[in-house]
Amino acid sequence: MLVYTTKIPVSDELGFDQFVEYIFVWLKGSKHYHFTDESWNRNAFQELSPNENESLQIAFYKQINICAVRFRFKDKKGFIWKTDYILNKQENKLSFQMYTEQNEKNNDKQQRIKLPVFLKKIEKFYGKDGDLEIKDLPIPVNESNAILLRDIVLNKVEYELPIIYITRDKFNTFKINPHQLAKEFKGQAHVFYDESLDVQNILKKQTNGKNPYLGAIEIYYKKAIERIYPIQLIRAKSDDERIDLIYSILINQLIRVSIDDKYSWNELKNQRQIENIDELKKKLHEIDDYKALATEYDQALDLIRDENRELKETNRVQEAKINSLNERLSNVSQEPVLIKGDEEDLYEDEQKAILEEILTAALKNLPKDHKRTRDILESVIDKNKPKCDIEQKRSDLRNYISKSSKWNQQDKNELKKYGLSIKSDSNHTKLVFYDDERYTYSASKTPSDNRGRKNLAKNLIHIFYGVNNNKDK
């Protein structure tokens, strides 16, 4: 199963001998592997295996200017990992793929892969991806270079590596640090970010509103675009979880794309087998027993073709499975049923708690024969349980106000637990909800009798904590 793939432009300075030497340096220097004094003399094929859990294969395709390396490793859990490095000097690109033969029960979500040290060792040979350098720094987008992002958004220009574009939210901040993301994705993607909020308005005019904005992140591939909405980033509990989310979406798109034959270990190997058989056929013309050998050749070729057909059919079935799983992931990453509005929560999950109460009331009053509507409401309510207990907040506030006799310092301190601060003038006491002047209530300087305090509690709950169906009517 393919779990990671990338293709990195490299400079002319990285030759085949250096490429293989860096492979050896990586393997010899690792405490996990057991290679010692290996060497390569440009053989067409070479295999090295210090033990049953490790093997290194090197294939040199001189005619098409390609060197391919496959490293196979069985870890302590019994999982088999295969990493393919294919250097194509004709195009000056290095392809890297990682496969695993572990079980597929966690296929719904891609786990972030720790890249081999080898890719770090050859960073100095990274070339330019079109007009972009491959580096661990993000690229700021401003008025002077906005035209580059415009062409990327409108798919007028393509790069080998994906483009990750991070926008500022309405508070002029980022949901994920662009510099941290650029370091994590060096050699995997280019990272762009808004230098200011004004850039979004510039791109909106230049792209006819197709650009992401207000905290969204967009990933541009050669043949696809995917948007990550702010609500998805807010739900992640840490920067690591946000990076995992971006990584999962990025890799799931990359592994859907068929690998070019020139960068596939198996396809290159099959091509060499066919070439070897063709060469054998030419030599058979020189001997008397050509017909018998030619028949043997044809049978061998038919066998290889049958095996190729079976492999391609197996491949097709596996790709269909992967596409199905990726489709499920894509559906999860689409725009949610509800998008959070411009209001921020004044306390944890405030908006979710109010919406849950409204939907629950609507469900209760819905006729039983409205089954589809009831199923949808029940599903939405079940998947959006708030962390706060709004009814408990109402009850606590009601109990406290009902017993309070005057607005002293103890009252002021206690009311802060419910988001209420007290501001006094000559005649009244003004209560402000979470210091937002839009939500105030004027009360008398001294709470009156028991009935008056209960009415005050009822009014505060209605204004600040939503509608209570029974207790505060």
Backbone torsions as a table, in degrees:
resi	resn	phi	psi	omega
1	MET	NA	128.7	178.7
2	LEU	-75.8	125.2	-179.4
3	VAL	-116.5	-12.2	179.1
4	TYR	-160.0	144.0	175.8
5	THR	-154.7	143.4	172.7
6	THR	-156.0	160.8	178.1
7	LYS	-136.0	118.2	-171.1
8	ILE	-112.3	124.8	172.0
9	PRO	-64.2	137.3	179.5
10	VAL	-125.7	164.3	-178.5
11	SER	-83.8	166.9	177.7
12	ASP	-62.4	-22.4	-174.6
13	GLU	-68.8	-20.6	179.6
14	LEU	-85.5	100.7	177.9
15	GLY	-94.0	175.9	-178.2
16	PHE	-63.9	-41.9	-178.4
17	ASP	-63.5	-43.8	177.7
18	GLN	-64.0	-40.5	-179.2
19	PHE	-57.0	-51.1	-178.9
20	VAL	-69.2	-36.3	179.0
21	GLU	-62.1	-39.7	178.1
22	TYR	-67.8	-31.2	174.0
23	ILE	-62.2	-46.3	179.6
24	PHE	-63.8	-42.8	179.9
25	VAL	-59.1	-43.2	179.1
26	TRP	-61.6	-48.7	-175.8
27	LEU	-70.2	-40.7	179.9
28	LYS	-67.5	-33.3	-176.1
29	GLY	-83.3	-7.0	-177.5
30	SER	-87.9	137.8	177.7
31	LYS	-75.9	-11.1	-177.2
32	HIS	-87.9	-19.3	-174.5
33	TYR	-116.7	170.1	-169.1
34	HIS	-129.1	30.5	175.1
35	PHE	-79.6	146.8	-176.2
36	THR	-122.3	-97.4	-174.9
37	ASP	-104.8	71.9	179.9
38	GLU	-91.1	155.8	176.1
39	SER	-148.8	163.6	-178.3
40	TRP	-136.6	133.6	-179.2
41	ASN	-120.2	34.2	176.8
42	ARG	63.7	34.3	173.0
43	ASN	-65.6	155.4	177.4
44	ALA	-62.2	-36.8	177.7
45	PHE	-150.6	137.5	-179.9
46	GLN	-144.6	137.1	178.3
47	GLU	-128.2	133.3	179.1
48	LEU	-125.9	136.2	-177.4
49	SER	-148.7	98.7	-178.9
50	PRO	-70.4	-21.8	178.0
51	ASN	-160.7	179.7	-174.6
52	GLU	-72.6	-13.9	-177.9
53	ASN	-97.6	-8.2	-176.4
54	GLU	-133.7	138.3	173.7
55	SER	-152.3	146.6	178.9
56	LEU	-128.2	125.3	177.2
57	GLN	-116.9	135.0	179.0
58	ILE	-124.8	123.5	179.3
59	ALA	-121.6	127.5	-178.0
60	PHE	-112.4	121.2	-179.5
61	TYR	-111.3	85.3	-171.8
62	LYS	-62.3	-40.5	-175.7
63	GLN	-63.6	-33.4	-178.7
64	ILE	-107.9	10.2	172.1
65	ASN	61.3	48.2	-177.8
66	ILE	-133.5	138.6	171.7
67	CYS	-123.7	128.4	-177.6
68	ALA	-120.9	138.8	179.5
69	VAL	-127.5	132.5	173.7
70	ARG	-121.9	125.5	176.1
71	PHE	-112.6	125.3	-179.3
72	ARG	-114.1	132.3	-176.8
73	PHE	-142.4	132.7	175.7
74	LYS	-104.9	117.4	-175.9
75	ASP	-83.3	-178.2	-174.3
76	LYS	-66.8	-22.9	178.7
77	LYS	-85.7	-2.4	179.6
78	GLY	90.5	3.0	177.6
79	PHE	-79.1	138.0	178.7
80	ILE	-101.0	126.3	-179.7
81	TRP	-114.4	136.2	175.1
82	LYS	-124.7	127.3	176.3
83	THR	-119.8	127.3	-179.6
84	ASP	-109.7	128.3	173.7
85	TYR	-118.2	121.4	-176.7
86	ILE	-127.8	113.7	179.7
87	LEU	-98.6	117.3	178.8
88	ASN	-107.0	102.9	-177.4
89	LYS	-75.5	-20.8	177.6
90	GLN	-65.3	-35.4	179.8
91	GLU	-108.5	-4.3	-177.0
92	ASN	52.2	56.4	178.0
93	LYS	-137.2	143.6	177.6
94	LEU	-113.7	119.4	178.5
95	SER	-99.3	140.7	178.5
96	PHE	-133.6	126.9	174.9
97	GLN	-131.1	145.6	176.8
98	MET	-125.1	130.5	179.3
99	TYR	-121.4	153.3	173.8
100	THR	-137.7	147.4	178.2
101	GLU	-106.4	20.9	176.4
102	GLN	-73.6	170.6	-177.3
103	ASN	-67.2	164.0	-171.0
104	GLU	-105.9	19.1	-174.4
105	LYS	-69.5	-16.0	178.8
106	ASN	-108.0	26.4	-174.9
107	ASN	-67.5	-19.6	-175.0
108	ASP	-66.5	-21.6	-179.3
109	LYS	-136.6	128.7	179.8
110	GLN	-77.1	127.4	175.1
111	GLN	-84.3	141.4	-179.0
112	ARG	-65.9	126.2	-176.9
113	ILE	-91.2	134.5	173.0
114	LYS	-80.9	116.1	-173.8
115	LEU	-70.3	147.3	179.8
116	PRO	-60.7	148.5	179.4
117	VAL	-60.1	-26.7	-178.5
118	PHE	-54.6	-41.7	-178.5
119	LEU	-65.5	-30.9	175.3
120	LYS	-69.0	-38.2	-175.9
121	LYS	-66.6	-26.7	-176.7
122	ILE	-104.8	16.7	-179.1
123	GLU	-57.5	-31.7	-178.7
124	LYS	-66.6	-14.3	178.5
125	PHE	-97.0	2.3	177.9
126	TYR	-61.1	134.3	178.6
127	GLY	-93.9	-160.0	177.8
128	LYS	-101.2	138.2	176.4
129	ASP	-95.0	91.4	-172.2
130	GLY	66.1	-120.4	178.0
131	ASP	-100.4	12.6	-179.2
132	LEU	-109.9	135.6	173.4
133	GLU	-81.4	148.9	177.0
134	ILE	-93.1	108.1	-175.9
135	LYS	-147.0	173.6	-177.1
136	ASP	-99.1	23.5	176.5
137	LEU	-116.4	139.4	178.4
138	PRO	-76.2	159.4	-178.3
139	ILE	-105.4	118.0	178.8
140	PRO	-73.5	140.2	177.3
141	VAL	-104.6	123.6	178.7
142	ASN	-135.2	-171.4	-175.6
143	GLU	-62.2	-32.4	-175.2
144	SER	-74.5	-27.9	-178.1
145	ASN	-120.7	14.1	-178.9
146	ALA	-60.5	-25.7	-178.6
147	ILE	-63.0	-30.6	177.8
148	LEU	-64.9	-45.9	177.7
149	LEU	-65.7	-34.5	177.6
150	ARG	-58.7	-46.6	-179.6
151	ASP	-65.5	-33.9	177.7
152	ILE	-68.4	-47.1	-179.7
153	VAL	-60.2	-40.4	-177.5
154	LEU	-87.4	7.3	177.0
155	ASN	60.1	35.4	177.3
156	LYS	-90.1	-11.7	-179.8
157	VAL	-140.8	146.4	-178.8
158	GLU	-124.5	147.8	175.0
159	TYR	-127.8	155.9	-179.7
160	GLU	-65.2	-42.5	178.8
161	LEU	-91.7	149.3	177.2
162	PRO	-63.7	158.4	176.0
163	ILE	-109.0	127.1	174.4
164	ILE	-109.3	118.2	-177.7
165	TYR	-112.1	117.1	-177.2
166	ILE	-103.1	126.7	179.6
167	THR	-106.3	156.2	176.2
168	ARG	-79.1	148.9	175.6
169	ASP	-87.1	-175.6	-174.8
170	LYS	-66.7	-15.8	177.3
171	PHE	-93.8	10.6	177.3
172	ASN	66.4	29.6	177.3
173	THR	-124.5	171.4	-179.4
174	PHE	-109.3	146.5	175.0
175	LYS	-75.1	-20.1	178.4
176	ILE	-144.7	140.7	-177.9
177	ASN	-69.7	117.1	-178.4
178	PRO	-60.2	-36.7	-178.5
179	HIS	-67.7	-40.3	177.1
180	GLN	-64.3	-41.1	-179.6
181	LEU	-65.7	-40.4	-179.9
182	ALA	-63.1	-37.8	177.9
183	LYS	-67.4	-42.2	-179.3
184	GLU	-64.9	-32.5	-171.3
185	PHE	-110.1	21.4	177.9
186	LYS	-61.4	129.6	-178.4
187	GLY	81.3	-1.5	179.6
188	GLN	-116.9	-29.7	-179.1
189	ALA	-163.9	156.6	170.8
190	HIS	-93.4	137.6	-178.4
191	VAL	-112.4	125.5	174.8
192	PHE	-114.6	152.8	175.0
193	TYR	-148.4	153.8	178.1
194	ASP	-66.6	128.7	172.5
195	GLU	-76.2	-27.9	176.9
196	SER	-155.3	167.0	177.8
197	LEU	-65.8	-25.1	-178.7
198	ASP	-60.8	-28.1	-178.6
199	VAL	-60.1	-35.9	-178.4
200	GLN	-63.5	-39.2	178.4
201	ASN	-68.5	-37.0	177.9
202	ILE	-63.0	-48.2	-179.0
203	LEU	-67.8	-32.1	179.1
204	LYS	-60.2	-42.0	178.2
205	LYS	-69.7	-40.6	-174.9
206	GLN	-74.2	-25.9	-176.3
207	THR	-111.4	5.9	-177.7
208	ASN	59.9	39.2	175.3
209	GLY	81.2	11.3	-178.7
210	LYS	-83.8	-9.6	-177.5
211	ASN	-77.4	151.4	174.7
212	PRO	-72.5	160.6	-177.7
213	TYR	-159.2	165.9	173.9
214	LEU	49.3	55.3	172.2
215	GLY	93.3	-7.4	179.0
216	ALA	-74.1	157.4	175.1
217	ILE	-123.2	135.7	178.8
218	GLU	-123.3	138.5	179.0
219	ILE	-114.3	126.7	-177.7
220	TYR	-111.1	121.7	175.5
221	TYR	-107.9	-178.2	179.6
222	LYS	-63.4	-39.1	-174.2
223	LYS	-125.4	15.1	-176.5
224	ALA	-156.1	161.3	176.6
225	ILE	-136.2	137.2	176.0
226	GLU	-133.9	136.5	-179.3
227	ARG	-110.6	137.7	174.4
228	ILE	-109.8	120.7	-174.7
229	TYR	-84.6	153.2	-179.0
230	PRO	-54.6	-37.2	-177.6
231	ILE	-61.4	-33.8	178.2
232	GLN	-66.9	-37.0	-179.9
233	LEU	-74.6	-35.0	179.7
234	ILE	-65.6	-37.5	-178.5
235	ARG	-65.5	-26.6	177.3
236	ALA	-68.6	139.1	-171.6
237	LYS	-86.1	-14.1	-176.5
238	SER	-153.6	168.6	176.8
239	ASP	-61.9	-36.3	178.4
240	ASP	-62.2	-41.5	178.5
241	GLU	-66.7	-36.3	178.0
242	ARG	-67.8	-39.1	177.5
243	ILE	-65.8	-40.4	176.9
244	ASP	-59.7	-40.5	179.5
245	LEU	-62.3	-47.9	-179.6
246	ILE	-63.9	-43.2	179.3
247	TYR	-59.8	-45.6	-177.7
248	SER	-60.7	-45.7	180.0
249	ILE	-65.3	-42.4	-178.9
250	LEU	-62.1	-51.2	-174.8
251	ILE	-69.4	-38.0	179.2
252	ASN	-61.3	-31.6	175.7
253	GLN	-74.7	-42.8	-176.2
254	LEU	-64.6	-39.3	-176.3
255	ILE	-78.2	-7.8	174.7
256	ARG	-75.6	-26.3	-174.6
257	VAL	-78.7	133.0	179.5
258	SER	-64.5	137.9	-180.0
259	ILE	-80.1	131.2	178.6
260	ASP	-57.9	140.1	-178.6
261	ASP	-54.1	-33.7	-178.2
262	LYS	-68.7	-14.3	-178.4
263	TYR	-120.7	23.1	178.8
264	SER	-116.2	122.5	-179.9
265	TRP	-56.7	-48.1	-176.8
266	ASN	-65.9	-41.4	-179.8
267	GLU	-66.9	-39.4	177.2
268	LEU	-63.9	-41.5	179.3
269	LYS	-64.0	-43.5	178.3
270	ASN	-63.0	-39.6	179.6
271	GLN	-63.5	-39.3	179.2
272	ARG	-66.2	-39.1	178.2
273	GLN	-60.8	-43.0	179.1
274	ILE	-65.2	-40.7	178.5
275	GLU	-64.4	-39.5	178.8
276	ASN	-63.6	-39.7	178.9
277	ILE	-68.2	-38.4	176.7
278	ASP	-62.3	-39.5	178.1
279	GLU	-66.2	-38.3	177.1
280	LEU	-62.4	-39.9	-179.3
281	LYS	-63.5	-37.5	179.2
282	LYS	-63.8	-39.4	-179.2
283	LYS	-71.0	-30.9	-179.4
284	LEU	-64.8	-25.1	177.6
285	HIS	-63.2	-19.4	-174.6
286	GLU	-88.5	-6.0	-178.3
287	ILE	-117.7	157.5	-175.2
288	ASP	-66.4	-34.3	-175.1
289	ASP	-86.4	34.0	-174.0
290	TYR	-58.7	-42.9	-173.7
291	LYS	-60.5	-45.0	-179.7
292	ALA	-65.0	-42.5	-180.0
293	LEU	-69.2	-34.1	178.8
294	ALA	-64.6	-39.1	177.4
295	THR	-63.2	-42.0	178.3
296	GLU	-61.8	-40.9	177.6
297	TYR	-60.5	-47.4	-178.3
298	ASP	-61.8	-39.2	178.4
299	GLN	-64.8	-41.9	179.1
300	ALA	-64.1	-41.4	179.5
301	LEU	-65.3	-41.8	178.2
302	ASP	-62.6	-39.6	179.2
303	LEU	-62.3	-43.2	179.2
304	ILE	-64.5	-42.0	179.7
305	ARG	-64.2	-38.8	177.1
306	ASP	-63.5	-43.3	178.4
307	GLU	-63.0	-39.5	178.2
308	ASN	-62.5	-42.1	179.2
309	ARG	-62.5	-42.7	179.3
310	GLU	-64.3	-40.8	178.7
311	LEU	-64.1	-41.8	-179.7
312	LYS	-66.7	-37.2	178.3
313	GLU	-66.8	-42.4	176.3
314	THR	-61.2	-41.8	177.2
315	ASN	-58.5	-45.0	-177.3
316	ARG	-62.3	-42.5	179.7
317	VAL	-64.3	-43.4	-179.6
318	GLN	-66.2	-39.2	177.2
319	GLU	-63.2	-37.6	178.3
320	ALA	-63.0	-41.5	177.9
321	LYS	-62.7	-45.6	-179.5
322	ILE	-62.4	-44.3	179.8
323	ASN	-61.8	-37.7	179.3
324	SER	-64.5	-44.4	179.4
325	LEU	-66.2	-39.7	178.7
326	ASN	-66.8	-33.5	177.1
327	GLU	-63.2	-40.2	177.4
328	ARG	-62.9	-40.9	179.0
329	LEU	-66.4	-39.9	179.2
330	SER	-61.3	-39.9	179.8
331	ASN	-63.7	-35.8	178.7
332	VAL	-66.6	-36.3	-175.5
333	SER	-85.6	2.3	177.3
334	GLN	-73.1	171.2	-179.1
335	GLU	-57.6	132.4	-177.1
336	PRO	-69.1	170.4	-179.2
337	VAL	-59.0	-44.2	177.9
338	LEU	-121.3	137.7	175.2
339	ILE	-108.0	131.7	-178.4
340	LYS	-58.8	136.0	179.5
341	GLY	-79.0	-163.4	-176.0
342	ASP	-78.4	-17.4	179.7
343	GLU	-73.5	137.9	175.8
344	GLU	-96.0	151.9	175.8
345	ASP	-65.2	131.6	175.4
346	LEU	-84.2	-24.2	170.2
347	TYR	-141.7	167.9	-169.7
348	GLU	-56.5	125.7	176.5
349	ASP	56.9	32.3	-179.0
350	GLU	-57.0	-51.9	-175.5
351	GLN	-66.0	-38.3	-179.6
352	LYS	-65.1	-39.2	-179.4
353	ALA	-65.2	-42.6	179.9
354	ILE	-65.6	-44.3	179.9
355	LEU	-63.7	-38.7	179.4
356	GLU	-62.5	-41.5	-179.2
357	GLU	-65.2	-41.0	179.4
358	ILE	-65.4	-44.8	-179.1
359	LEU	-66.3	-37.3	178.9
360	THR	-64.7	-40.1	177.5
361	ALA	-65.0	-41.1	179.0
362	ALA	-63.8	-40.4	178.9
363	LEU	-63.2	-40.1	-178.7
364	LYS	-63.5	-35.3	-176.8
365	ASN	-90.6	-2.0	-176.5
366	LEU	-80.8	132.5	177.6
367	PRO	-55.9	144.8	-176.5
368	LYS	-65.9	-23.2	-178.4
369	ASP	-81.1	-4.0	174.5
370	HIS	-85.9	63.2	-168.1
371	LYS	-63.6	-46.2	-177.3
372	ARG	-61.7	-44.6	179.4
373	THR	-63.0	-41.0	178.7
374	ARG	-63.5	-41.6	179.9
375	ASP	-62.1	-42.3	-179.4
376	ILE	-64.1	-47.2	-179.4
377	LEU	-62.5	-43.5	179.5
378	GLU	-61.4	-39.4	-179.9
379	SER	-66.3	-45.9	-179.0
380	VAL	-63.3	-43.8	179.8
381	ILE	-62.7	-43.1	-178.2
382	ASP	-63.1	-35.8	-175.8
383	LYS	-89.3	-0.6	-175.6
384	ASN	-131.1	45.8	178.5
385	LYS	-68.4	126.2	179.2
386	PRO	-74.5	154.4	178.5
387	LYS	-78.7	-25.3	-178.8
388	CYS	-92.6	159.2	176.5
389	ASP	-109.8	93.9	-174.8
390	ILE	-65.2	-34.2	179.7
391	GLU	-67.0	-34.4	176.6
392	GLN	-66.5	-39.6	176.5
393	LYS	-59.8	-45.0	179.5
394	ARG	-61.4	-46.4	-177.1
395	SER	-62.0	-44.3	-179.7
396	ASP	-63.5	-43.9	-180.0
397	LEU	-65.2	-43.3	179.9
398	ARG	-58.9	-46.8	-178.4
399	ASN	-63.9	-40.1	-177.2
400	TYR	-70.6	-47.3	-178.8
401	ILE	-61.5	-39.0	-177.6
402	SER	-63.4	-26.4	-177.7
403	LYS	-98.9	-14.9	-175.2
404	SER	-71.6	140.5	-177.4
405	SER	-112.2	-22.6	179.2
406	LYS	-158.7	159.8	-176.6
407	TRP	-88.9	72.6	178.6
408	ASN	-94.5	-176.0	-176.6
409	GLN	-63.0	-35.1	178.3
410	GLN	-63.3	-41.0	177.2
411	ASP	-62.0	-43.9	-179.1
412	LYS	-59.0	-44.6	-179.6
413	ASN	-65.9	-40.5	-177.9
414	GLU	-68.5	-40.7	-177.9
415	LEU	-65.8	-24.4	178.0
416	LYS	-62.4	-26.6	177.9
417	LYS	-63.5	-26.3	-178.9
418	TYR	-101.5	12.6	177.4
419	GLY	83.4	11.4	-176.2
420	LEU	-106.0	129.9	173.2
421	SER	-117.8	147.4	-174.0
422	ILE	-105.4	129.3	174.5
423	LYS	-128.4	127.7	-173.5
424	SER	-109.0	147.8	166.4
425	ASP	-123.5	-164.4	-173.8
426	SER	-67.2	-33.3	-172.8
427	ASN	-112.9	-26.6	-171.8
428	HIS	-132.8	165.5	170.4
429	THR	-111.0	125.0	-179.0
430	LYS	-101.2	125.2	177.1
431	LEU	-102.6	125.8	-176.4
432	VAL	-113.9	131.2	-176.9
433	PHE	-87.3	113.7	-179.6
434	TYR	49.9	39.2	176.0
435	ASP	57.3	23.3	176.2
436	ASP	-101.2	109.2	-173.4
437	GLU	-62.7	-12.1	176.0
438	ARG	-69.4	-23.1	-174.5
439	TYR	-118.0	90.0	-178.9
440	THR	-129.3	159.0	176.4
441	TYR	-146.4	130.4	179.8
442	SER	-94.5	128.9	178.8
443	ALA	-127.0	162.4	178.7
444	SER	-67.4	158.7	-176.9
445	LYS	-60.4	-36.0	-179.7
446	THR	-125.3	121.9	177.6
447	PRO	-56.2	141.6	-175.1
448	SER	-84.0	-138.9	-177.4
449	ASP	-74.1	-177.9	-177.5
450	ASN	-57.6	-42.6	180.0
451	ARG	-64.4	-40.9	179.4
452	GLY	-63.5	-39.3	179.4
453	ARG	-67.1	-36.9	177.4
454	LYS	-65.0	-40.2	177.2
455	ASN	-63.9	-39.9	177.8
456	LEU	-61.3	-45.1	179.2
457	ALA	-60.8	-42.7	179.7
458	LYS	-60.9	-44.7	-178.5
459	ASN	-65.1	-42.0	179.7
460	LEU	-62.9	-41.4	-179.6
461	ILE	-66.2	-42.7	179.5
462	HIS	-62.1	-42.0	-175.0
463	ILE	-75.2	-43.0	-169.1
464	PHE	-102.6	-25.3	-175.1
465	TYR	-121.9	26.5	173.1
466	GLY	76.8	-174.5	-175.7
467	VAL	-85.1	131.9	173.8
468	ASN	-105.6	124.4	-168.5
469	ASN	-62.2	-35.1	-172.1
470	ASN	-125.9	-50.3	-163.3
471	LYS	-70.4	-23.9	-174.0
472	ASP	-113.2	17.5	178.6
473	LYS	-75.5	NA	NA
